[in-house]
């Protein structure tokens, strides 16, 4: 799974920092002074109504500035984004200060909830001091710009070769050359080194902002956004991890054995049984699906090679584009044909994803979506390719239709295909709750927002993929089942510990238990502890490896993704039951089922207008997030993995930190 997300750190996240990590959610510029009467002139309900009105009125200008900062990266767009960010956070601070006047005042229940949420409307709490606020927003824009423009160059002179993230990811995805993979992985991580000092200062500034709001630090503020005490929330994530950890450990054991077979024991693992970071097919080891050629349990059984089919569709589109230009076309004409084919297939993949949602009686995407979305990477500028979904105008105003978009650099492969289904989950959430007051236009909690599209991905069963022509007819056999389950586990189960460790690192950074002189060491200690992953070569404090993952410089809270990987299975089970599914959970697709669609849409419409526990209970019957549906879904695979791992030494030694002790393997470094 592509863990896609919040683009400028100010993103207004309504309750629980809940707005999609795939989009930017700015607060508005302050209205003219005459339009902003002080609290004494308003009741609490009137104050909340004013905040909602001002937020919606200013919203399009804010999102436009941030869209430009991600799709036209240059000094000008970063300056505009930083200044709008600065004004937005100043306005938010003003609202929070004004809200204090209503402590204990009579008001509606909805207004009380809105005021409680006001302090949690940004993942980037800003100091009140105008100079420090301006400094914070400049740093935020600069770090995102560094990430988006990140380029690794090797060689000299005519042999010099420069590559950005997408090209380096292609190496990890498809190459099985150990040295080439290591160079690509190390190369991308060089882009984060210049961020380090900015990030140290960033932490100081957001912590000051958090303390001024009454929180101990920014991590405590983030954890306070879940309709429960912050300490209880941290314990809840520990409980959920304990439920699913045994399944992950079995997958880890199987994977390590296969890597040892493919690369040799010396290179296939690091230290005390840890997985080498650069061999996992993904820059951050969060999705192992690109290792299918190594990890496929039964070769060719129930073929699920979606990428091959998509590539074939691209070649067909390319052939059609070239025929339009005739024989003997110029180099320029052939290049234009390639771009035309890339865009055509990207739109075709998106239309296929839309079809799943409309099969549930959800509306078609607005026409403006197709006109304004970034489907493929532009040629003439730097952009943030990290997939994201955007609500530009909170459902429209003055008769305007909703302006929703996605931003991707789509390629014809399975990872991007499923990412589109995920991103459209955010878009349909926006469309469903756009009738809510602006402060309630967010997910029930931020994990909900991430889980919507992934619930649809779970319903992309082999049967569904066959029905839309992406895979061949599926023979019903135990081997085909294990292959299908492994394919899903490499995205879903492999991700779980990664979903925890990023915020475990940041919570430590924010509370001071991880100091700047140990940033990188602590990062790799947590990677080892939770993921059982290590770098193949030493990574000292001259590096800033956390910054090579978008969500760190982008300041996107990440525990939402861990929650979503539990919640999506609960949602999926409930929707399968609504569709009358009676067989095994893993065999269910609710594609085309109106009752499942009705139940799903009803949940989406609540937005963040009520505690997430109430919204969860309406859909699932339970107020508690629970990993039971994950284990039920993967029960056949877990049993199979135990058989495969019988007699092997599973588990790993996470200490001492491999980044500090591991010696380089043979080969080029």
C-alpha positions in Angstrom: 0.0 0.0 0.0 1.1 3.5 -0.7 1.0 5.5 2.3 0.1 8.7 0.8 -0.3 11.9 2.6 -0.6 15.4 4.2 1.1 17.8 2.1 1.8 21.0 4.0 2.0 20.4 7.6 -0.6 22.9 8.5 -3.3 20.9 7.0 -6.4 21.6 9.0 -7.3 18.2 10.5 -10.7 18.5 12.1 -11.5 16.2 15.0 -8.6 13.9 15.9 -6.4 15.6 13.3 -8.7 13.6 11.2 -8.7 15.2 7.8 -7.2 13.1 5.1 -3.5 12.8 5.2 -3.8 12.7 1.5 -4.8 16.3 1.2 -4.0 19.7 2.5 -6.4 21.3 4.8 -5.6 24.9 5.5 -7.3 27.2 7.9 -8.5 30.5 6.4 -6.9 33.9 6.2 -8.3 36.2 8.8 -11.3 38.3 7.6 -11.1 42.0 7.9 -11.2 43.3 11.4 -14.7 44.7 11.0 -16.0 41.3 10.1 -14.6 39.7 13.3 -16.5 40.8 16.4 -15.0 39.7 19.6 -16.4 36.9 21.8 -18.3 39.4 23.9 -20.5 40.3 21.0 -21.5 36.7 20.2 -23.0 33.7 21.9 -21.0 30.4 21.7 -23.3 29.1 19.0 -22.8 32.3 17.0 -19.1 32.2 17.4 -18.9 28.6 16.0 -21.2 29.6 13.2 -18.9 32.5 12.3 -15.8 30.3 12.4 -17.5 27.8 10.1 -18.6 30.5 7.7 -15.1 32.2 7.5 -13.4 28.8 7.2 -15.5 27.9 4.2 -15.3 31.3 2.5 -11.5 31.5 2.6 -10.9 27.8 2.0 -10.5 27.8 -1.9 -7.8 30.4 -1.8 -5.9 28.5 0.8 -6.1 25.1 -1.0 -5.1 26.8 -4.3 -1.9 28.1 -2.7 -1.0 24.7 -1.4 -2.0 22.9 -4.6 0.5 25.1 -6.4 3.2 24.5 -3.8 2.9 20.8 -4.6 2.4 20.8 -8.3 4.7 23.8 -9.2 7.7 23.5 -6.8 9.8 26.7 -7.0 10.7 29.6 -4.7 7.6 31.6 -5.6 5.1 28.9 -4.8 6.9 28.0 -1.6 6.8 31.7 -0.6 3.1 31.9 -1.3 2.4 28.7 0.6 4.4 29.8 3.6 2.7 33.2 3.8 -0.8 31.7 3.5 0.2 29.1 6.1 1.4 31.9 8.3 -1.9 33.8 8.1 -3.9 30.7 8.6 -2.1 29.6 11.7 -2.3 33.2 13.1 -6.1 33.0 12.6 -6.4 29.7 14.2 -4.5 30.9 17.2 -6.9 33.9 17.4 -9.9 31.6 17.3 -8.5 29.4 20.0 -7.9 32.4 22.2 -11.4 33.7 21.6 -12.9 30.3 22.4 -11.6 30.5 25.9 -14.3 33.1 26.7 -16.9 30.4 26.3 -15.7 28.0 28.9 -18.7 27.1 30.9 -21.1 29.1 28.7 -24.4 27.6 27.6 -24.3 26.2 24.0 -25.5 23.4 21.8 -23.8 20.0 22.0 -22.6 20.5 18.4 -20.9 23.8 19.4 -19.3 22.2 22.4 -17.8 19.5 20.2 -16.7 22.1 17.6 -14.9 24.1 20.3 -13.2 21.0 21.7 -12.0 20.3 18.2 -10.7 23.8 17.6 -7.4 23.2 19.3 -6.8 20.0 17.3 -7.4 21.7 13.9 -3.7 21.5 12.8 -1.0 19.0 13.0 1.4 21.9 13.2 0.6 24.0 16.3 2.2 27.4 15.9 3.7 29.8 18.5 1.8 33.0 19.1 5.0 35.1 18.5 4.6 36.4 14.9 8.3 36.0 14.1 8.4 32.5 15.3 5.2 31.6 13.4 6.6 33.0 10.2 9.8 31.0 10.8 7.8 27.8 11.3 5.9 28.2 8.1 9.0 29.0 6.1 10.7 25.9 7.4 7.6 23.7 6.7 7.5 25.0 3.1 11.2 24.6 2.6 11.3 21.0 3.9 8.4 19.9 1.6 10.2 21.6 -1.3 13.4 19.7 -0.5 11.5 16.4 -0.5 9.6 17.1 -3.7 12.7 18.3 -5.6 14.9 15.6 -4.1 17.3 14.2 -6.7 20.3 11.8 -6.4 23.1 12.3 -8.9 25.9 9.8 -9.5 28.9 9.8 -11.9 30.6 12.8 -13.4 30.7 14.7 -16.7 28.9 13.0 -19.6 28.4 9.9 -17.4 26.5 11.9 -14.7 23.1 10.5 -14.0 20.4 12.2 -11.9 17.3 10.4 -10.7 14.3 11.4 -8.6 12.3 9.2 -6.3 10.2 7.5 -8.9 13.2 6.3 -10.9 15.0 5.1 -7.8 11.8 3.3 -6.7 11.8 1.5 -10.0 15.2 0.1 -9.2 14.0 -1.3 -5.9 10.8 -2.6 -7.5 12.2 -4.5 -10.4 16.0 -4.9 -10.1 17.4 -7.9 -8.3 21.0 -6.6 -8.5 22.1 -6.2 -4.9 24.5 -3.3 -5.6 22.1 -1.4 -7.8 19.4 -1.7 -5.2 21.8 -0.5 -2.5 22.9 2.5 -4.5 19.3 3.5 -5.3 18.3 3.2 -1.6 21.3 5.1 -0.3 20.9 7.6 -3.1 17.4 8.6 -2.2 18.4 8.9 1.5 21.0 11.5 0.6 18.2 14.0 -0.1 17.2 14.2 3.5 20.6 15.2 5.0 20.0 19.0 4.4 16.7 18.8 6.3 18.2 17.9 9.6 18.8 21.3 11.2 15.5 22.6 9.9 13.8 19.7 11.5 15.5 20.3 14.9 14.2 23.9 14.8 10.8 22.8 13.5 10.4 20.6 16.6 11.3 23.4 18.9 8.7 25.7 17.3 5.8 23.3 17.2 6.5 22.2 20.8 6.2 25.8 21.8 2.9 26.1 20.0 1.6 23.0 21.7 2.6 24.2 25.1 0.9 27.5 24.6 -2.3 25.5 23.8 -1.9 23.6 27.1 -0.3 20.4 25.9 2.9 18.9 27.2 4.3 18.6 23.7 3.2 18.1 20.1 3.1 14.3 20.4 0.7 14.7 23.4 -1.4 17.0 21.3 -1.6 14.5 18.5 -2.6 11.7 20.9 -5.3 13.8 22.4 -7.4 13.8 19.2 -9.1 10.4 19.6 -12.1 11.0 21.9 -10.1 9.4 24.7 -7.3 10.4 27.1 -3.9 10.6 25.3 -2.3 7.9 27.5 -5.3 5.5 26.8 -4.8 6.0 23.1 -1.1 5.0 23.2 -2.0 1.9 25.2 -4.8 1.1 22.7 -2.3 1.0 19.9 -0.1 -1.3 21.9 -3.0 -3.6 22.4 -3.9 -3.7 18.7 -0.2 -4.4 17.8 -0.1 -7.3 20.2 -3.1 -8.9 18.5 -1.5 -8.8 15.0 2.2 -9.1 15.8 2.3 -12.9 15.7 1.0 -12.9 12.1 3.7 -10.3 11.1 6.4 -12.4 12.7 5.5 -15.4 10.7 5.5 -13.4 7.4 8.9 -11.9 8.4 10.4 -15.4 9.0 9.2 -16.7 5.7 10.4 -13.6 3.8 13.9 -13.7 5.4 14.3 -17.3 4.3 13.3 -16.5 0.8 15.7 -13.5 0.6 18.5 -15.8 1.9 17.7 -18.2 -1.0 17.7 -15.4 -3.5 20.7 -13.4 -2.4 22.7 -15.8 -0.2 22.6 -16.0 3.6 25.3 -13.3 4.0 23.4 -10.7 2.0 19.8 -11.9 2.6 19.8 -10.8 6.2 21.5 -8.3 8.5 22.8 -8.8 12.0 20.6 -10.9 14.2 18.0 -12.0 11.6 17.0 -8.5 10.4 15.8 -7.9 6.9 18.0 -5.7 4.7 16.3 -2.4 4.1 17.3 -2.0 0.4 16.1 -5.5 -0.6 12.4 -5.1 0.4 11.2 -3.7 -3.0 10.0 -0.5 -1.3 12.1 2.5 -0.2 10.7 2.4 3.3 10.0 -1.4 3.6 6.3 -0.6 4.2 5.0 -2.8 1.4 6.6 -5.9 0.2 4.4 -6.6 -2.8 7.3 -5.9 -5.3 9.0 -9.0 -4.0 6.3 -11.2 -5.5 8.8 -12.9 -7.8 10.7 -14.0 -4.8 7.9 -14.6 -2.3 5.1 -16.1 -4.5 4.2 -19.4 -2.7 3.1 -21.4 -5.8 4.6 -20.1 -9.0 2.0 -19.2 -11.6 -1.0 -20.6 -9.7 -4.0 -18.3 -10.0 -1.9 -15.7 -11.7 -2.4 -12.3 -10.1 0.0 -10.3 -12.3 -2.0 -7.1 -12.6 1.1 -5.2 -13.6 1.6 -7.3 -16.7 -2.0 -6.6 -17.8 -1.7 -2.9 -17.2 1.6 -2.7 -19.1 -0.1 -4.5 -22.0 -2.9 -1.9 -21.9 -0.3 0.8 -22.0 1.4 -0.8 -25.0 -1.9 -1.0 -26.8 -2.6 2.7 -26.1 0.9 3.6 -27.3 0.4 1.7 -30.5 -2.8 3.6 -31.1 -1.1 6.9 -30.4 1.7 6.1 -32.8 -0.6 5.0 -35.6 -2.3 8.4 -35.3 1.0 10.0 -36.1 1.7 7.8 -39.1 4.8 5.9 -40.2 8.2 7.7 -40.0 7.1 10.0 -37.2 9.7 12.3 -35.7 11.4 11.6 -32.4 9.3 14.4 -30.9 6.1 12.9 -32.3 7.0 9.5 -30.9 7.6 11.1 -27.5 4.3 12.9 -27.6 2.7 9.5 -28.4 4.2 8.1 -25.2 2.9 10.9 -23.1 -0.6 10.5 -24.7 -0.6 6.8 -23.9 0.6 7.4 -20.3 -2.2 9.8 -19.7 -4.8 7.7 -21.4 -3.9 4.6 -19.3 -3.7 6.7 -16.1 -7.2 8.0 -16.7 -8.4 4.5 -17.7 -7.1 3.1 -14.4 -8.9 5.9 -12.5 -12.1 5.3 -14.3 -11.9 1.6 -13.3 -11.5 2.6 -9.7 -14.5 5.1 -9.9 -16.6 2.2 -11.3 -16.3 0.3 -8.0 -17.7 3.3 -6.0 -20.5 4.0 -8.5 -21.4 0.3 -8.4 -22.3 1.0 -4.8 -24.7 3.8 -5.9 -22.2 6.5 -5.0 -22.1 9.5 -7.4 -19.8 9.8 -10.4 -16.8 12.1 -9.8 -17.5 15.7 -10.9 -16.4 16.8 -14.3 -13.9 19.2 -12.7 -12.1 16.2 -11.2 -11.1 15.0 -14.7 -10.0 18.4 -15.8 -7.9 19.4 -12.8 -6.4 16.2 -11.4 -2.7 15.6 -11.9 -2.6 12.1 -13.4 1.0 11.8 -14.6 4.2 13.6 -13.8 4.6 16.8 -15.7 7.8 17.3 -17.8 8.5 21.0 -17.1 8.6 21.3 -13.3 9.2 19.6 -10.0 6.2 18.2 -8.3 5.4 16.2 -5.2 4.5 12.8 -6.7 3.4 11.4 -3.4 -0.2 10.4 -4.0 -2.8 12.7 -2.4 -6.5 13.5 -2.5 -7.8 17.1 -2.3 -11.0 18.9 -1.4 -10.5 22.4 -2.8 -13.8 24.1 -1.8 -15.6 22.1 0.9 -18.4 21.0 -1.4 -18.7 24.3 -3.3 -20.4 27.5 -2.5 -22.6 30.0 -4.4 -23.9 27.3 -6.7 -20.5 25.9 -7.5 -20.0 22.2 -7.7 -17.5 20.3 -5.5 -13.9 20.7 -6.6 -12.2 17.5 -5.7 -8.9 16.2 -7.1 -6.2 13.7 -6.8 -2.5 14.2 -7.4 -0.3 11.3 -8.5 2.4 10.4 -11.0 0.6 7.2 -12.1 2.4 4.4 -13.8 0.8 1.2 -15.1 1.6 -1.1 -12.2 -0.4 -2.8 -9.4 0.9 -0.6 -6.7 -0.4 2.6 -8.4 -3.6 0.9 -9.4 -4.6 0.0 -5.8 -3.4 3.4 -4.7 -6.0 5.0 -7.0 -8.7 3.0 -5.2 -7.3 4.3 -1.9 -7.2 7.9 -3.0 -10.8 7.9 -4.3 -11.8 6.6 -0.9 -10.7 10.0 0.5 -12.5 11.8 -2.4 -15.8 10.0 -1.8 -15.5 10.7 2.0 -15.2 14.4 1.1 -18.3 14.2 -1.2 -20.3 12.4 1.5 -19.6 14.8 4.4 -19.6 18.0 2.4 -23.0 18.9 3.8 -21.6 19.0 7.3 -20.4 22.3 8.9 -16.8 22.9 7.9 -15.4 22.0 11.3 -17.1 18.6 11.1 -15.8 17.9 7.5 -13.3 15.2 8.5 -13.1 11.6 9.2 -14.6 10.1 12.3 -11.0 9.8 13.3 -8.0 10.1 11.0 -7.7 6.3 10.7 -11.2 6.2 9.2 -10.1 8.5 6.4 -7.3 6.2 5.5 -9.4 3.1 5.8 -12.2 3.9 3.4 -10.4 3.3 0.1 -8.5 0.4 1.5 -11.7 -1.3 2.5 -12.5 -1.2 -1.3 -9.0 -2.7 -2.0 -9.8 -5.6 0.2 -12.9 -6.3 -1.9 -10.6 -6.5 -5.0 -10.6 -10.3 -4.8 -9.3 -12.5 -7.6 -13.0 -13.0 -8.6 -13.4 -9.2 -8.9 -10.1 -8.8 -10.8 -11.2 -11.5 -13.2 -14.5 -9.8 -13.7 -12.8 -6.6 -14.9 -10.3 -8.4 -17.1 -7.2 -7.8 -15.1 -6.4 -11.4 -14.3 -7.2 -14.7 -16.0 -9.9 -17.1 -14.8 -9.2 -18.2 -11.3 -9.1 -21.9 -10.5 -10.4 -22.6 -7.0 -7.6 -24.4 -5.1 -5.8 -24.2 -1.9 -2.6 -23.1 -3.7 -4.5 -20.3 -5.5 -6.0 -19.2 -2.1 -2.5 -19.0 -0.5 -1.2 -17.0 -3.4 -4.0 -14.5 -3.2 -3.6 -14.2 0.6 0.1 -13.7 0.3 -0.4 -11.0 -2.3 -2.7 -9.1 0.1 -0.5 -9.8 3.2 2.6 -8.2 1.5 0.7 -5.0 1.4 -1.4 -5.1 4.5 0.4 -7.2 7.1 3.9 -6.1 6.1 2.8 -2.5 6.7 1.5 -2.8 10.3 4.7 -2.3 12.3 5.8 0.5 10.0 2.5 2.2 10.7 3.5 2.3 14.4 7.2 3.1 14.4 7.2 6.5 12.7 5.1 8.2 15.4 6.9 6.2 18.1 10.0 8.0 16.8 8.3 11.4 16.6 6.6 11.1 20.0 10.1 10.5 21.4 11.5 13.5 19.4 8.7 15.8 20.6 8.9 14.8 24.3 12.7 15.0 24.3 13.5 11.4 25.0 15.1 11.3 21.5 17.6 14.1 21.2 18.8 15.6 17.9 22.2 13.9 18.3 20.5 10.5 18.3 17.8 11.1 15.6 19.1 8.5 13.2 20.2 5.9 15.8 16.7 6.0 17.4 15.1 5.7 14.0 16.9 2.5 13.2 16.4 1.1 16.7 12.7 1.5 16.2 12.8 0.0 12.7 14.6 -3.0 14.2 12.3 -3.3 17.1 9.0 -3.1 15.2 9.8 -4.1 11.6 12.8 -6.3 12.1 14.6 -4.3 9.4 18.1 -2.8 9.3 20.4 -1.0 6.8 23.1 -3.0 5.2 25.7 -0.3 5.8 26.2 2.0 8.8 23.9 5.0 9.1 25.4 7.4 11.6 24.2 10.8 12.7 25.6 12.4 9.5 22.4 11.1 7.9 18.8 12.1 8.6 17.0 9.0 7.3 13.6 9.9 8.8 13.4 12.8 6.4 13.5 10.4 3.4 9.9 9.4 4.2 7.5 12.1 3.1 5.4 12.2 6.2 8.3 13.4 8.4 9.2 16.6 6.5 5.5 16.9 5.6 4.6 16.6 9.3 1.8 14.2 8.8 0.7 12.2 11.9 1.2 8.5 10.9 -0.5 6.4 13.5 -3.7 6.9 11.4 -2.3 4.4 8.9 -1.8 1.8 11.5 -5.4 2.3 12.7 -6.6 2.2 9.2 -5.0 -1.2 8.6 -7.1 -2.6 11.5 -10.3 -0.6 10.8 -10.5 -1.5 7.1 -10.9 -5.2 8.0 -13.6 -4.4 10.4 -15.4 -2.2 7.8 -14.9 -4.9 5.2 -16.4 -7.6 7.4 -19.5 -5.5 8.2 -20.0 -4.6 4.5 -19.7 -8.2 3.5 -22.3 -9.1 6.1 -24.6 -6.3 4.7 -24.1 -7.8 1.3 -25.3 -11.2 2.6 -21.8 -12.9 2.3 -21.9 -16.3 4.0 -18.6 -17.8 2.9 -15.0 -17.2 4.2 -14.3 -13.5 4.8 -11.4 -13.4 2.4 -13.6 -14.6 -0.5 -16.1 -11.6 -0.2 -16.4 -8.8 -2.7 -19.4 -6.4 -2.2 -18.8 -4.9 -5.7 -22.2 -3.8 -7.1 -24.1 -4.4 -3.8 -26.6 -1.6 -3.1 -27.1 -2.5 0.6 -23.4 -2.5 1.3 -23.2 0.8 -0.5 -26.0 2.4 1.5 -24.5 1.3 4.8 -21.0 2.6 3.8 -22.3 6.0 2.5 -24.4 6.5 5.6 -21.2 6.1 7.7 -19.3 8.5 5.5 -21.9 11.2 5.8 -21.4 11.6 9.5 -17.9 13.0 9.0 -16.5 14.0 12.4 -19.8 15.3 13.8 -19.9 12.7 16.5 -17.3 10.6 18.5 -15.8 7.9 16.3 -16.9 5.2 18.7 -20.5 6.0 17.8 -19.8 6.0 14.1 -17.9 2.7 14.3 -20.8 1.1 16.3 -23.3 2.1 13.6 -21.4 0.2 11.0 -19.9 -2.7 12.9 -21.9 -3.0 16.1 -18.8 -2.4 18.2 -17.3 0.8 19.7 -13.9 -0.8 19.9 -11.2 -1.1 17.2 -10.2 -4.7 17.1 -7.7 -6.9 15.1 -10.0 -9.9 15.1 -11.1 -9.4 11.5 -7.5 -9.2 10.4 -6.7 -12.6 11.9 -10.0 -14.0 10.5 -9.2 -12.8 7.0 -5.6 -14.2 7.0 -6.3 -17.4 9.0 -5.4 -19.7 6.0 -2.2 -17.9 5.3 -1.1 -17.8 9.0 -1.6 -21.5 9.3 0.4 -22.1 6.0 3.2 -19.8 7.2 3.5 -21.7 10.4 4.0 -24.9 8.4 6.6 -23.3 6.1 8.5 -21.9 9.1 8.4 -25.1 11.2 11.9 -25.9 12.5 13.3 -22.5 11.5 14.7 -19.9 13.9 12.1 -17.1 13.6 12.2 -13.7 15.3 15.2 -11.3 15.3 17.6 -9.6 17.7 16.8 -5.9 17.6 19.7 -4.8 19.8 22.4 -3.5 19.6 21.3 -1.1 16.9 22.5 -2.6 13.6 23.0 0.9 12.1 25.9 1.4 14.6 27.4 -2.1 14.4 26.8 -3.7 11.0 29.8 -3.9 8.7 29.4 -3.3 5.0 28.9 -6.4 2.9 31.0 -7.1 -0.1 30.3 -5.2 -3.2 30.0 -1.5 -4.3 29.0 1.0 -1.6 
